[in-house]
Amino acid sequence: MTDPLRRAAALVAKDLRLWARSPASVFFTLGWPLAIAFFFGLVFGGGGRQGPLPVAVVLEDAHPLAERLVASIERHPALAVRRLDRAAAEAELRRGRIAAAAILPPGFGARLAQSFRGEPATLRLLRDPARTAEALVLEGLLTEAGFRVAFASLAEAGSREEALAALRAGARELPGEPGLRLTEFLAALERLLSALPADADGTAAAAGWPPRPLAIATEAFSAEGRRPPSAFAVSFVQAMFWALLGAMMSVLSELVRERITGTWERLRTTPASVAEILLGKGVATMALMIAALGVVALAGLPFGVRPEDPLKLLAAAAGGAIAFTGLTLVFGTAGESMQAVHGTTWAVMLPLAMVGGGMVPLMLLPEWLAGISDLSPVKWTILALEGAYWRGLGWSELAPALGVLLLFGVATAGLGIVRILRRS
């Protein structure tokens, strides 16, 4: 081997040894791509959310058919149905714990029994504005259940006789040939229904009749049952999370630069104590994050994105800033170089964003993975901001999200300060 080749081989070997000695380099070269492949393989290859869809049913009608419809959807394996009153259902919607609430108003069952005459029975569906796709699935399942209940009712002797008697009475009121033809049709229909086979539950099926037994009036729900001001009401909240993350990365760059250039050691020689230095950095970080959120909030005004309560928005912004400031202090000691710190930060924050609603909608996650979202500060930040903007959360309902963010921020800040003091 010639000298140039020998020197080149030595340089290659040196670079490979340096790479192998850096855990961060090994992880981001091999581990991180595999983690991404595994995550999205589970999300999209596994068919999305595997658990039942959480919904509430508000039954305000005592008619047997209304009760039968509720029992039908309660048995559906794709739904996790809870019977609540209207106030409790709206509270669960505001907290984001259910995808939608189906309201069966007084008179619904009687209208369903006569759905083949005149207007269909109307069910009111309140949906979480951030979970449109799930509400569409629920609409299809409710429509299917409505057809099955209406068919079964029509096939039952008592309901059939009542319905046909009403139609025969109407046929007698028609003069001449139309009335005669309708009477003949009703007689043939009665013979058909009597001959229908029974389903597994003992009721008969009559496919194609009635044509439209159930109508669903769907609306997005907020504090007073209003729709969000615009489609940007959800997207701007997500933009606020990315503003917090951008501010955190900027502060991290400066922290690492101070360590590398010796600025931190020079600060230690000043009369200021370590506690004072860290306090100043924490306050500056929070101020930067709140200012970044303010910029995003102002940018949303031309698009009709306005908070329902500016004080709640300020509280949510402060809670998010506290949580992300604590993370900043932890990540600031994650390595000795800019690349190591930034790499570790992205490795942690991207999964937290994925499971917390900052990147992949929660409705696309498998059930077991969606349950992990409670561990992500991203989820609580987004819920707090949504509560101030369009969910209409009261202070008592907003308190859990703010409490989680405060505790998370204090815990991570304490961990970061301990690590900084040990390094010092």
Beta strands, then each sheet from edge to edge (+ up, - down):
strand 1: 53-59
strand 2: 79-83
strand 3: 100-104
strand 4: 121-127
strand 5: 214-220
sheet 1: 2+ 1+ 3+ 4- 5-
end
